[in-house]
Amino acid sequence: MLESLGVIAKYKKMILLVTCAAGLITVAYSLSLDKSYSSTAKILPHQQSQNLLSAITGQMGGGGVGLAGGLLGAASTSDLFAEMLKSDDIKDAIVTRFKLMQVYEKELRQDAYSQLMKNVSIQTGKEGIISITVEDRLPQRAADMANALVDEVDKLSAKVNMAQAGQSREFLENRLTRARSDLADAEEKLKAFQARNKALNVPEQARAAIEGVAQLMAQLASQEVQLASLQRQFTDWNPEVKNAKAAIANLKGQIARMEGQGGGSIPSVGSVPPLGQEYVRLMREFKTQENIVSLLVNQYELAKLSEANNVSTLQVVQAARVPERKSKPKRAQMVLVVACASFLLSVIAAFVRERFAVMPAEEREKWRRVWHDLKPFSAAQKAE
């Protein structure tokens, strides 16, 4: 210990000189750097727009799977907003609004995008709150850009939700048109049969069985509509698609159990004569189409409501404020780190010099030869 302190004391001038020189150079360098200011806005995405779309399929049999809940996969809403903040649409709007190509002195728009994202930090907390931090040379512009990012992501989210709602509305509109046509056909066939067989009597138990099967078949048709909509957006590996397929399989199982194993006949009407069973088949088809139309009408109205909904998709938890203190450069921290590193390196250099000073002449000569041999190698590397 005393020997080490002795070495440090011996080379104290060198250590002090190196440490002070490095510190002064760092001070001069830090003073040449531009000041940078940081401003942070915090937002909390809410579920209003997604809940409307989820309600479209929430009435379907088997519990339903919301269309909007899986619009962009299994990621959380906050993660989706964080990704949207990095989209070219938003970057383009910010670059244009604040004339960042001139501010960043960039000739290419993509270079301005890259510089912008270097100055923007996006973090998602466990509670779903997204923090948007912007760094800039001007404190006012830092705050304005952070608030502008909030405005732009709100606009983009509303645009995406409205587009998805429009697609869902068109899909449901086409399906509803077909369902109404099928209902009209089923009604005509039932009326024609009743006109030919006016005295036909069907037991009340059979009528109840018809209603039960018809409701299940309507739910099955609605689930199939939902599955078709999901498959237009996702692969079969998506959890939403898998859940919809499982719900369809469950409904088919319930219908099969109610109808029995007799090729589609309902157990409650097994004693009904053939003419009555034909009536049961036509009535079941009519009730099924009637229930399908009823479900699709509700879903279609919700889709129209969602498409027309233009409310904010997020809540501003904290608007960005003009910062009063700079965030960079952290001069004191820079000087302290460099000074400590310089002190340690100079101490190591002092011990190395001391080791060479007391080294035997033969060993010192060996090290000189090694150093001499390494010089051509390092020179060749530089030449390459």
Helices and strands as residue ranges (DSSP letters): H 2-10, H 12-32, E 37-45, H 48-58, G 61-63, G 68-70, H 77-84, H 88-97, H 100-103, H 109-118, E 120-124, E 130-136, H 139-196, H 204-231, H 239-259, G 267-269, H 274-308, E 314-318, H 331-358, H 361-383
